[in-house]
Structure formats: structure tokens, C-alpha cells
């Protein structure tokens, strides 16, 4: 089984070569052919073998997102490459099912099962999948799910030094995966030592309701019904709409005395957040204004100096440059209180801090400041069951050290089974362990706990809270958000970054906050259904599986050049590095907002990120890192791009660009190709973008060279006639040492 490697023969033998591909009838193209070669279809290089994934059994609207059991490679391949290195030159992939009526295999159309993304790995016999205590695969998550980790099977018989024990093939890994060319130019390969298994982690959304419809069919959740374009040609379930099956919890609101909010509260959250901070009974008024003399966003002020009555204002003038300090930050006295396991009140100025603590009499209770857990080693005040007060620096789940007394007990009383203690101390800590309080900081993370013994022992109950302080005069304090919270019980970190890394934060994209998050990966829960709880899930069960064809050669270090994975997302971070990388993503989605345009048109929304090429490199890579470019190997000669795949497969994607800012060169301009029929590979309403490919073969442009400090820009364009949640713009690339 072999295929030609000669580009110059394509025009003579094109039909035979295309027919020899696994996906028969599909003509692969690239986005950047050399002049005169626009109609040339790139070939695959070498021999091939095929491997099937385990079967996925899915009902309509169901999500499958977990690592499948390893599949063994063909025995002849395992035997042939035992203790040898295979050079993988490319792959093809298809999604299949067995037709119950004909007994024949058939390709599954995109409108019946949608591949959101996947991670395919060829794995060496020398390693095994690393699992956690619950038997689940481990690995760092850059937003697309875990980048799998592997460990040596037999540490006493290690493989040769520098052997590659895992290779991931994640370029163009969404619904574009079948139509996209996944081959490398002659001489460029992904080496794998002693390959034996195939491991696949699919993220699949079932859109087949069993009616054999040749387009979108089946029930939709309320959100999709209200927001989907009329006569849509695709299933909106592919956008992972949030439903009432997935609980959401908002993050903390925080008071800010100086400067500006890093993340502004949404108008819809401002008044509720203020009421939660000061108490609903304390709100005198809520109002919305457009005023350049006030801070932008949400602000809180007292109706009268020293009162417990507050006025809340949301200023829609986002261009206002007024800061939160009210003009006199150094003279401000702050006050705030909350009721949790322990009641806490604080009054703070530049000189002193007065604390009021309330907890159950007869047992110990305590409060730790400037920490969200004991692991933060917070400064802590403990009141024991006899009313004795002590100060500590907690250890990591330890009682820690007793500190020299710095507080004065102003009052200590019991009423109705509640002990109330009033303490006073200097704002400046008596030592570094005592913590200093500042009246320029309006929000303090705290932990609080209650025991069931007189003396300090293991807590009975514990919790983490945020104490917000507001000025006691009538000047305003801003109310901001930390952008946190949780979705389905999992902490949510949108990690929206400032310009020029990303424009999501400056535009306050809905993905940046839990309260405005309406769809995306956080709501696509493995095994869950994308319908509302009241909706009945159709009983039909679809059984599908992936088939991969890998092309390969015998590895020859004299003529083969290793290629490695590099990646960048429009969120302003590296979304694909399996090794340590300070620029790694936590979140890789954003929303296309209905009606938001750009200079390209009123219905063309633009997302962009500026970054350095070196930010895509890992500080180190292990032998089993499947998608990792080791920065230690990169010299001043830099790296050269071999392939760039646009991961922008949502139906409203208009294109994606990669630009060398230093030279002004358009490195890759990916323009999607739209389907125009009900046929597989050409489904109407779905799209794919041919990759850019560079090399020394005829018909290819020479590889562009990038240095660590090369300035790059990526731009992704979407149609915004209608809103679309959970969108992505990512460049998934392969590069070699220059």
C-alpha cells in the first residue's frame, strides 16, 4: 500500500491518486499553493495502515467527551516497528456507522453527528496512559480538554534517549477534520518509537434523532429556539447551549477603592451584586445613567456619611476615564460586614482597624484574612470557647504558629448563645506574619471556621468568603467582578486577557463572566444532554466510530525532519502546548454578539490577538509529550512553519488570518469552503478551511522562518447577523527547527 510522493505527477495521475485516498471522492486542497499550482491536490506520502476507535453509543443531544480505551494497532505494524521508529507523514479520518439495513459501513453526515474536536494519539509500546485515582486520564487542560499524559511501562528497561513515545495529531481537529488535508510535505514527519496503540479523546455532539432527516432535526432547548437563525441549515446544538440541566453559580463581586475594575460587572449583575454585598435591606436606590463624570460600570455610595443606606449606580458610559477613588483615597475610612459561619465587621482607616467577630458561644471560631484556603497560610484570629483571643499564621491544613498579641480586646460578651468580640489593632502589622491592612484595598478574601470543642482543634464547619469594604463618606466605590464562579460545580476561569493579547476583555465579551455565559464547552458535559430538563430525549441510539488512516515511512534521520506542534488562540494564549508554558490557555472560547460589526461591515465581527512566536514554545518537553515544541532546542536560527490549520469550524466563520507583523507578510489566509448539498463531506450549512502548507516540493511556497521575538497577529472573522456562543479561533500548526 503506497502512494506517490511526486507533486509533478499529480496532473497526470490525479484521478487514481484521489481514488486511492480513504475518503474517496474528496479532493484535498491547500490555502497557499505556489503560483500556477492552484488546482493541484496534495498527495499523501508512503504506506498506510488503518485503525478504528471503539464504538460510541449516543442519543440525540448527548455529548461524548472522554478518553476512549486504547485500540491496538495492526499486528504487522507493531511487529515491524518493534524497537524501531516509524515516520508518520500524514493521516485521513472518517466518522462511520454500520447501516443496520444493508450491513454496510457508511460515512456519517455532519448534520447527524457533530465533531466539536478530538485528540488522536499514536502511542509507543514503552508507555501507558497515566490515570488518576478514579481511573481517568490525566493531563494539563489548555481549554480543549486534557492533553494526555503517559508514563513508562517498565522503568527498568527504558527506551533509547530522545525517542518519541507519543505523537498527537490535533491540527484541524473539529468538524473540518475529514475535508482538511492532514499530510506533511516530503521529508517532514512525526516520529514515533515502537508504536503499538491508538488513543482517541473525542468531543462529539449527537444530532441524529432517528428520523433519517437530511438536515437539522429534533427538539431544541429554549435558548436555541429563541436565538437560532430562521431556516438554519445546521444544528445549533453544536454551539453547546447552556440549559437548566447545568447549574451555574456566579463569582464574587469585589469592592475597588482606587483605579479601575479589571473586569467590569455586567449591568444585569450590578444591582444584585451590590445587594449581596451590603444587604438587600440596605439598598436605597438602583439607577442606570450615562455620565462621563462617574466611574464606568457599577459603583456604590452611601446615602449619607456613616449610614447603612446605599445608592447603586450603573454607568453605561464605558469610555469614562474617572477612577474609583473618589478623589481622596488616602483619607478614606472603609467599613463593611458579612454574615457567614462567623459574623465579621470591619472598620479601617490608614492607622487602625477595628474588627467585630460573632460566633457560637462555648466552642472556638476563627477568621483568616487574605486567603481562600488554609493552603494560602493566612493571618488568623481565633476566639476559643472561653473567649480567649489568639493570633496565628496558619499552616497548610495545620494549626500553624501562635503569633505575639497585637490586638486589643475592646468588648467580649455573650447574648442569646452568641459570643461577640470587638478587637482593635494597628493597620500596619506588628510583623510580616501579622498582615497589614490597607484602606486602598476594598476587598479581602477570607476563610472562616467553627469547631465543636472549646480549644482549637479540627473544624466542624468551614467556608471561604469575600468581605467588601465601602467608604464611610458619600464618595463612590466601584463594584467589580473576579470573573470567576462555577458551571456544573466546576470552577470557571474565562481568563479574558487585555489588549493587545486579546480584545475579549476590552469588549466585555459574554464569555468573560459566568452570568453572561450562555453556551460553550463548560455546558457540554460528558454524558449530558443539550435539552432542557422538561424535554424528552428521543430513544434512538446512534452507534458511530472513527477510522484513522495513518501514512508512514521507515524513519531515516538523514532525510527526515521532525515537526512539532505549536498553537495559538484568539483568547491571547497557547491552546495546545502539552509542556510547561506561562502563556498557556485556561479558556479558548468567545461569543459572536448579534449586531456587533467592524470596519469590514456591520455584520462582520472581528477578533484578534498579537503575540510573539516564542510564546508558543514549551520550556521543556518530555519523551512522551505528544504536542510540544521544546524551546530548549530552538536556537537563534528560529523555527520554520510547515503547516497551519484554521480551527474555526463553526458555520458562521468567515475566515482566519495569520500575519507576520514585523514584515507585514500574510503568512496564511484561511477562507472557509461551504457545503452545498446533503452529501457527506459537502453538507450544506457546514464548512471547512483548507490548511496552509510549506515545503520544498514543487507547488509549495518555502517555509516562513520565525524567531522567538517575531511579532505575529491572528485575526478571525465571523458573521454576526445572529449571535453565536462558544465560538473558537485557533491556529493549530506544525513547525520544524530552522
C-alpha positions in Angstrom: 0.0 0.0 0.0 1.8 3.1 -1.1 1.1 6.5 -2.7 3.2 8.7 -4.9 5.4 11.4 -3.4 5.9 13.3 -6.6 3.9 16.5 -6.9 4.8 16.9 -10.5 2.9 13.6 -11.3 -0.3 14.9 -9.9 -1.7 16.4 -13.0 -1.1 13.1 -14.9 -2.4 10.7 -12.2 -4.8 12.8 -10.2 -7.9 10.5 -10.6 -6.1 7.4 -9.5 -4.5 9.2 -6.6 -7.7 10.7 -5.4 -9.4 7.4 -5.7 -6.7 5.8 -3.6 -7.5 8.1 -0.7 -9.5 6.7 2.2 -12.2 9.4 1.8 -12.9 8.6 -1.9 -14.3 11.4 -4.0 -12.9 14.1 -1.7 -10.3 16.4 -3.3 -7.9 17.9 -0.8 -6.6 21.4 -1.3 -4.4 23.9 0.5 -4.9 27.7 1.0 -1.5 28.8 -0.1 -0.4 27.0 -3.3 2.5 28.4 -5.2 1.5 30.4 -8.3 0.5 28.1 -11.1 -0.5 25.2 -8.8 -3.9 26.4 -7.6 -5.7 23.3 -8.9 -3.2 20.8 -7.6 -4.3 18.4 -4.9 -1.5 17.4 -2.4 -0.7 13.7 -2.1 -0.1 11.6 0.9 3.4 10.1 1.3 4.4 6.5 1.9 2.5 3.4 3.0 -0.5 3.4 5.3 -2.4 1.4 8.0 -5.9 1.9 9.4 -7.2 1.7 13.0 -10.7 2.1 14.3 -11.8 3.7 17.6 -14.1 1.9 20.0 -17.8 2.5 19.3 -19.6 5.5 20.7 -23.3 4.9 21.6 -25.2 8.2 21.7 -28.7 9.5 21.9 -29.9 12.8 20.4 -28.4 15.9 22.0 -25.9 13.8 24.0 -22.3 14.8 24.5 -19.4 12.3 24.5 -16.2 13.8 25.8 -13.8 11.4 27.4 -10.8 9.3 26.5 -11.6 6.0 24.9 -9.9 2.8 25.8 -6.6 2.3 23.8 -7.0 0.5 20.5 -4.3 -1.9 19.3 -2.5 -1.2 16.1 -2.4 -3.9 13.4 -0.2 -6.7 14.5 2.1 -6.5 11.4 2.7 -2.8 12.1 3.5 -3.5 15.8 5.9 -6.3 14.9 7.6 -4.4 12.1 8.3 -1.4 14.2 9.1 -3.1 17.5 12.1 -1.2 18.9 12.2 0.9 15.8 10.9 4.4 14.8 8.1 5.0 12.4 7.9 8.3 10.5 4.3 9.4 10.2 3.8 11.6 7.2 0.0 12.3 7.5 -3.4 10.9 8.1 -7.0 10.8 7.0 -10.1 10.3 9.1 -13.7 9.5 8.7 -16.7 9.0 11.0 -18.6 5.8 10.3 -21.5 3.6 11.3 -22.8 0.3 10.1 -26.1 0.6 8.3 -28.5 -1.8 10.1 -30.5 -2.4 6.9 -27.6 -3.0 4.4 -25.0 -4.2 6.8 -22.5 -1.9 5.1 -20.4 0.8 6.6 -21.4 4.3 5.8 -20.0 7.8 6.5 -22.0 9.7 9.0 -23.0 13.2 7.8 -22.2 16.3 9.9 -25.9 17.0 10.5 -26.3 13.7 12.3 -23.2 13.7 14.5 -21.0 16.8 15.0 -17.3 16.5 15.9 -16.5 19.5 18.1 -12.9 18.4 18.4 -10.8 15.4 19.2 -7.3 14.4 20.3 -5.8 11.4 18.5 -2.6 9.9 19.7 -0.2 7.2 18.4 1.5 5.7 21.5 4.6 3.7 21.9 4.7 0.2 23.5 7.1 1.7 26.0 4.4 3.8 27.7 0.9 3.6 29.1 -1.8 6.1 29.7 -1.4 7.8 33.0 -4.5 7.6 35.1 -5.7 9.3 38.3 -7.1 7.6 41.4 -10.5 7.4 39.7 -9.1 5.7 36.6 -9.4 8.9 34.5 -6.8 10.1 32.1 -4.6 12.9 33.4 -3.1 15.9 31.7 -2.9 19.7 31.5 -6.0 21.3 30.1 -5.4 24.3 27.8 -9.1 24.7 27.1 -9.8 21.9 24.7 -9.7 19.2 27.3 -6.8 17.2 28.8 -3.6 16.9 26.8 -2.9 13.3 27.7 0.0 12.2 29.8 1.8 8.9 29.5 4.3 7.0 31.8 6.9 4.3 31.2 5.6 0.8 31.5 8.9 -0.7 32.6 11.2 1.8 34.1 14.0 -0.8 34.4 14.1 -1.1 30.6 13.8 2.4 29.3 13.6 3.3 25.5 16.5 5.0 23.8 17.3 8.6 24.7 15.3 11.2 22.8 12.8 8.5 21.5 9.4 10.0 20.8 6.9 7.9 22.7 3.7 9.7 21.9 2.5 11.7 18.9 -0.7 13.8 18.9 -2.4 14.8 15.6 -4.6 17.7 16.7 -4.3 20.0 13.7 -7.7 20.7 12.2 -9.4 18.6 14.9 -13.0 19.8 14.6 -15.8 19.2 12.1 -13.3 20.3 9.5 -11.3 17.1 10.2 -12.5 15.0 7.3 -12.1 17.5 4.5 -8.9 19.0 5.7 -5.6 17.8 4.2 -3.5 16.3 7.1 -0.4 15.4 5.2 3.2 16.8 5.5 5.4 17.7 2.6 8.2 15.4 1.6 10.8 14.8 4.3 8.8 16.3 7.2 7.5 13.7 9.7 6.2 13.0 13.2 8.4 10.1 14.5 7.0 7.6 16.9 9.2 4.8 18.5 7.8 1.3 18.6 4.1 2.3 18.0 1.6 -0.1 19.5 -1.7 1.7 20.4 -4.0 4.4 19.3 -5.7 6.5 21.9 -8.6 8.9 21.0 -10.4 11.5 23.1 -13.4 12.7 21.0 -15.8 15.5 21.9 -18.8 14.6 19.9 -22.4 16.0 19.9 -25.2 13.7 18.7 -27.7 15.4 16.4 -29.4 12.3 15.0 -32.9 11.9 16.3 -33.5 8.7 14.4 -35.8 10.2 11.7 -33.1 10.0 8.9 -33.5 13.7 8.2 -31.1 15.1 5.7 -30.6 18.3 7.7 -31.2 19.6 11.2 -34.0 17.8 13.1 -35.0 17.0 16.6 -36.1 19.2 19.6 -34.0 22.2 20.7 -33.6 23.8 24.2 -35.3 27.1 25.0 -32.1 29.1 24.5 -31.5 27.7 21.0 -35.2 28.1 20.0 -35.0 31.8 20.9 -31.7 32.6 19.3 -31.2 30.3 16.3 -31.4 31.9 12.8 -34.6 31.1 10.9 -34.4 28.2 8.5 -31.0 27.3 9.8 -29.0 24.7 7.9 -27.1 23.4 10.9 -28.0 22.1 14.3 -27.5 24.8 17.0 -26.6 22.0 19.4 -23.1 22.2 18.0 -22.7 25.5 19.9 -23.2 23.7 23.3 -26.1 25.8 24.5 -26.4 26.1 28.3 -29.6 24.5 29.7 -31.2 24.2 33.1 -29.5 20.8 33.4 -26.3 22.6 34.1 -26.2 24.7 37.3 -24.3 28.0 37.3 -23.0 29.9 40.3 -21.8 33.5 40.0 -18.3 34.6 41.1 -17.6 37.1 43.8 -18.1 40.8 43.4 -15.3 42.9 44.9 -15.2 46.5 46.0 -12.4 48.6 44.5 -11.3 51.9 46.1 -8.7 53.1 43.6 -8.0 52.7 39.9 -10.5 50.9 37.7 -12.1 47.4 37.5 -10.0 44.8 35.8 -13.3 43.0 34.9 -16.4 45.1 35.0 -19.7 43.8 36.3 -22.4 43.5 33.7 -25.4 45.8 34.0 -27.6 42.7 34.6 -25.4 41.7 37.6 -24.7 45.1 39.2 -27.7 45.6 41.4 -27.9 42.0 42.6 -24.2 42.0 43.4 -24.5 45.2 45.4 -27.4 43.9 47.4 -25.5 40.7 48.1 -22.5 42.8 49.3 -24.4 45.3 51.6 -27.7 43.5 52.2 -30.9 43.9 50.3 -32.5 46.0 53.1 -29.6 48.5 52.8 -30.3 49.5 49.2 -31.9 52.9 49.0 -31.9 53.1 45.2 -30.7 51.5 42.0 -30.3 53.6 38.9 -28.7 53.5 35.4 -27.0 56.6 34.0 -24.7 57.6 31.1 -22.4 60.0 32.9 -18.7 60.8 32.0 -18.1 62.2 35.5 -18.7 58.9 37.2 -16.6 55.7 37.0 -17.8 53.3 34.3 -19.8 50.3 35.3 -21.1 49.5 38.8 -20.5 51.8 41.8 -21.8 52.0 45.3 -22.0 55.0 47.6 -23.7 55.8 51.0 -26.8 57.9 51.0 -25.3 59.8 54.0 -21.9 59.7 55.5 -21.7 56.8 58.0 -25.2 55.5 57.2 -26.1 51.9 56.3 -28.2 53.1 53.4 -26.6 52.7 49.9 -27.2 54.1 46.4 -26.2 51.9 43.5 -25.4 53.3 40.1 -24.6 51.6 36.8 -22.8 53.9 34.4 -23.2 52.8 30.8 -20.5 55.3 29.7 -17.7 52.7 29.1 -15.4 55.5 27.8 -15.4 57.3 31.1 -11.9 57.8 32.5 -13.0 58.5 36.1 -11.3 56.2 38.6 -12.9 54.5 41.6 -11.0 56.6 44.2 -13.5 59.5 44.6 -10.6 61.9 44.7 -9.3 61.3 48.2 -8.2 57.7 48.6 -5.6 58.3 51.3 -8.1 59.9 53.7 -10.8 57.3 53.1 -12.3 55.3 56.0 -13.8 52.0 54.9 -16.4 49.8 56.5 -18.1 46.5 55.7 -19.6 43.4 57.2 -20.9 40.0 56.3 -22.6 37.1 58.0 -21.3 33.6 57.3 -20.2 30.9 59.7 -18.7 33.7 61.6 -20.1 37.2 61.5 -17.4 39.8 60.6 -17.5 43.5 60.7 -14.5 45.8 59.9 -13.8 49.5 60.0 -10.5 50.5 58.6 -8.5 53.7 58.1 -4.9 54.4 57.4 -4.0 54.0 61.0 -6.2 51.4 62.7 -8.5 48.5 62.0 -11.5 47.6 64.3 -12.9 44.1 64.0 -16.2 42.7 65.2 -16.4 38.9 65.3 -19.6 36.9 66.2 -19.8 33.1 66.6 -21.3 30.4 68.8 -20.5 30.6 72.5 -18.9 27.6 74.1 -16.8 26.5 71.1 -14.0 28.0 69.1 -14.4 30.0 66.0 -12.0 31.9 63.8 -11.4 34.1 60.7 -8.3 34.0 58.4 -7.5 37.1 56.3 -6.1 37.4 52.8 -6.6 33.8 51.8 -9.2 31.5 50.3 -7.9 28.3 51.9 -5.5 27.1 54.6 -3.0 26.5 51.8 -2.7 30.3 51.5 -1.3 30.4 55.1 -3.5 33.3 56.2 -3.2 35.6 59.2 -5.9 34.3 61.5 -7.7 35.4 64.7 -9.1 32.6 66.9 -11.6 33.0 69.6 -11.9 29.9 71.8 -14.9 28.6 73.7 -13.8 30.6 76.8 -13.5 33.8 74.9 -9.7 33.9 74.8 -8.3 35.6 71.7 -5.2 34.4 69.9 -3.5 35.3 66.6 -1.9 32.7 64.3 -0.3 32.2 60.9 -2.0 29.0 59.7 -0.1 26.2 58.1 -1.3 24.2 55.1 -4.1 22.2 56.8 -2.2 22.8 60.0 -2.9 24.9 63.1 0.3 26.8 62.3 2.2 29.2 64.6 0.9 31.3 67.5 1.9 35.0 67.0 2.7 37.6 69.5 -0.5 39.5 70.6 -1.2 42.7 68.6 -5.0 43.1 69.1 -6.7 44.9 72.0 -10.0 43.4 73.2 -12.5 46.2 73.3 -15.5 44.2 74.2 -16.3 40.5 74.8 -19.9 39.5 75.5 -22.4 36.7 75.2 -26.1 37.1 74.3 -28.5 34.5 73.1 -25.8 31.9 72.7 -23.7 34.1 70.5 -20.3 35.5 71.6 -19.4 38.9 70.2 -15.8 40.2 70.3 -14.7 43.6 69.3 -10.9 44.0 68.6 -8.7 46.8 67.7 -5.2 46.9 66.3 -2.9 48.9 64.1 -3.5 48.7 60.4 0.2 48.0 59.9 1.1 44.6 61.0 3.3 44.1 64.1 5.4 41.7 61.9 5.2 40.3 58.4 3.1 37.4 59.7 0.5 39.7 61.2 -0.6 41.1 57.8 -1.1 44.8 57.1 -4.5 46.2 56.2 -4.7 49.0 53.7 -7.5 51.4 53.2 -6.8 51.5 49.5 -8.0 47.8 49.2 -11.7 47.4 49.3 -12.0 43.6 49.1 -10.4 40.9 51.3 -10.6 37.2 50.7 -11.3 35.4 54.0 -11.8 31.9 55.4 -13.9 31.3 58.5 -14.5 28.2 60.5 -16.3 26.9 63.6 -15.3 24.0 65.8 -17.2 21.7 68.2 -14.6 21.9 71.0 -13.6 24.6 73.4 -9.9 24.7 72.3 -8.7 25.0 68.7 -8.9 21.5 67.0 -10.3 20.1 63.8 -13.0 22.4 62.5 -16.6 21.3 62.3 -17.6 23.6 59.5 -15.5 25.9 57.2 -16.1 28.3 54.3 -14.5 30.9 52.1 -16.0 34.3 51.7 -15.1 37.8 50.4 -15.5 40.9 52.7 -16.3 44.0 50.7 -15.5 47.4 52.3 -17.0 50.7 51.2 -16.2 54.3 52.0 -18.0 55.7 55.0 -18.3 59.1 53.4 -20.6 59.7 50.3 -17.9 59.1 47.7 -18.4 56.1 45.5 -16.6 52.8 45.4 -16.6 50.6 42.3 -18.0 47.1 42.4 -16.1 44.7 40.2 -16.1 41.0 39.4 -13.3 38.5 39.6 -14.8 36.8 36.5 -15.0 33.5 38.5 -17.8 31.3 39.6 -18.7 27.8 38.6 -20.6 25.9 36.0 -21.8 22.5 36.8 -19.9 22.7 40.0 -16.6 23.2 38.2 -14.7 26.5 38.8 -15.0 28.8 35.8 -12.0 30.8 34.7 -12.6 32.7 31.5 -9.1 34.3 31.8 -10.1 37.1 29.4 -6.9 39.0 28.6 -6.3 42.7 27.9 -5.2 44.1 24.6 -3.1 43.5 22.6 -3.1 39.9 23.7 -6.9 39.7 23.1 -9.8 42.1 22.6 -12.2 40.0 24.6 -11.7 41.8 27.9 -11.9 45.3 26.4 -15.2 44.4 24.7 -16.5 42.6 27.8 -17.3 39.6 25.7 -20.1 37.5 27.3 -17.7 34.5 27.7 -15.8 36.5 30.3 -18.3 36.1 33.1 -20.4 33.2 34.3 -23.6 35.3 34.4 -23.4 36.0 30.7 -22.0 32.7 29.6 -24.8 31.1 27.6 -23.0 28.3 25.6 -19.8 26.5 25.1 -17.6 23.8 26.4 -18.5 24.4 30.0 -22.1 23.4 29.2 -21.1 20.4 27.1 -20.8 17.8 29.9 -19.7 14.3 29.1 -22.7 12.1 29.0 -25.1 15.0 29.4 -27.9 16.1 27.1 -28.3 19.6 25.5 -32.0 19.7 26.1 -33.9 21.3 29.0 -35.0 19.1 31.8 -38.6 19.1 30.8 -37.8 17.8 27.3 -37.9 14.2 26.4 -34.7 12.8 24.9 -35.5 10.7 21.7 -34.9 7.0 22.4 -32.9 6.3 19.2 -29.3 5.3 19.9 -26.7 6.0 17.2 -23.6 3.8 17.1 -20.6 5.5 15.5 -16.9 5.1 15.4 -13.8 6.9 13.9 -11.5 5.4 11.4 -8.0 6.8 11.0 -5.6 6.0 8.2 -2.0 6.9 9.0 0.6 7.3 6.3 4.2 6.4 7.2 7.7 5.6 6.1 10.7 3.9 7.7 12.4 6.7 9.8 15.7 7.9 8.4 17.4 10.7 10.4 19.4 11.7 7.4 16.4 12.6 5.2 13.6 13.2 7.7 13.0 16.4 9.6 10.9 16.3 12.8 7.9 18.6 13.0 6.3 19.6 16.3 3.1 21.2 17.4 2.6 24.9 18.0 -0.7 26.7 18.6 -2.3 30.0 19.4 -5.9 31.0 20.2 -7.6 34.4 19.7 -8.1 34.4 23.5 -4.4 35.5 23.7 -2.8 32.3 24.8 -1.3 29.0 23.8 -4.1 26.5 23.5 -2.2 23.4 22.5 1.1 23.1 24.4 1.5 19.9 26.4 4.6 21.1 28.2 5.1 23.9 30.7 4.2 27.3 29.1 3.5 30.5 31.0 1.3 31.6 28.1 -0.9 28.5 28.3 -4.7 28.9 28.0 -7.4 28.2 30.5 -10.3 29.1 28.2 -10.4 29.2 24.4 -13.9 30.4 23.6 -15.8 33.6 22.9 -19.3 34.7 21.8 -20.1 36.2 18.5 -22.5 39.0 19.6 -25.5 39.7 17.4 -25.2 43.0 15.6 -21.6 43.8 16.5 -19.7 44.7 13.4 -16.3 46.1 12.4 -14.7 48.3 9.7 -15.3 45.3 7.4 -19.1 45.6 7.7 -22.0 45.9 10.2 -22.4 42.1 10.4 -18.7 41.1 10.5 -17.3 40.8 14.0 -13.5 40.7 14.3 -11.4 39.0 17.0 -7.7 39.5 17.1 -4.6 38.7 19.1 -1.0 40.0 19.0 1.7 37.7 20.3 5.4 36.6 19.9 6.3 33.4 18.1 8.4 32.2 21.0 5.3 32.2 23.3 4.2 29.0 21.6 7.2 27.1 22.8 7.4 25.0 25.9 10.1 25.5 28.5 10.7 21.8 28.2 9.1 18.6 26.7 9.3 15.0 27.8 9.8 11.9 25.6 6.1 11.2 26.0 4.8 14.8 25.2 2.7 14.3 22.1 2.1 18.0 21.3 5.0 20.1 22.4 7.8 22.1 20.9 10.8 22.1 23.2 12.0 25.7 23.5 15.4 24.5 24.7 16.1 23.1 21.2 15.4 26.4 19.4 18.5 28.4 18.6 18.8 31.9 17.2 18.0 30.4 13.8 14.4 30.1 14.9 11.7 27.8 13.7 10.0 27.4 10.3 6.3 26.8 9.7 5.4 23.7 7.8 1.6 23.6 8.2 -1.1 25.9 9.6 -4.7 24.7 10.2 -7.5 27.1 11.0 -9.7 25.7 13.8 -12.6 27.9 13.0 -15.3 25.4 12.0 -18.5 27.0 13.2 -20.9 27.6 10.4 -20.7 31.4 10.8 -16.9 31.6 10.4 -15.8 33.9 7.6 -12.1 33.4 7.7 -8.9 33.5 9.7 -5.5 35.2 9.1 -2.0 34.8 10.4 0.2 37.8 9.8 3.9 38.5 10.4 3.7 42.0 11.9 7.4 42.7 11.5 7.4 42.0 7.8 3.8 42.7 7.0 3.6 39.3 5.3 0.3 37.4 5.3 1.5 34.0 6.3 -1.8 32.2 5.9 -5.2 33.5 4.8 -7.7 30.7 5.5 -11.1 31.1 3.7 -13.8 28.6 4.6 -15.4 26.4 1.9 -19.1 26.0 2.4 -21.0 22.7 1.9 -23.8 22.8 -0.7 -25.6 19.5 -0.6 -26.8 16.7 1.7 -23.9 14.6 0.7 -21.2 13.6 3.2 -18.1 15.9 3.1 -20.3 18.6 1.4 -23.1 19.1 3.9 -25.0 22.3 3.5 -24.7 24.6 6.5 -21.2 23.3 7.5 -17.8 24.3 6.4 -14.0 23.6 6.5 -10.9 25.6 5.7 -8.0 24.2 3.7 -4.7 24.5 5.6 -1.6 26.3 4.6 1.4 24.1 3.7 5.0 25.0 3.1 7.9 22.9 2.0 10.5 22.2 -0.7 8.1 20.2 -3.0 7.1 21.7 -6.3 3.9 23.6 -5.9 4.6 24.7 -2.3 5.9 28.0 -1.1 9.1 27.9 1.1 8.6 27.7 4.8 8.5 31.0 6.6 11.1 31.4 9.4 10.0 32.7 12.8 12.3 33.8 15.6 11.3 33.9 19.3 10.7 37.7 19.1 8.9 37.7 15.8 5.6 39.6 16.2 2.6 37.8 15.0 -1.1 38.7 14.7 -4.1 36.5 14.2 -7.5 37.7 13.1 -10.7 35.7 13.0 -13.9 37.0 11.3 -17.4 35.8 12.0 -20.8 36.7 10.6 -22.7 38.5 13.4 -26.2 38.8 11.8 -27.2 36.4 14.6 -25.5 35.7 17.9 -23.4 32.5 18.4 -22.0 31.3 21.7 -19.0 29.1 22.2 -17.0 30.1 19.1 -13.3 29.5 18.6 -10.5 30.9 16.6 -7.2 28.9 16.8 -4.2 28.3 14.6 -3.1 24.7 15.0 0.3 24.4 13.4 3.3 22.2 12.8 6.9 23.6 12.7 10.5 22.4 12.5 13.8 23.8 13.6 15.1 26.3 11.1 
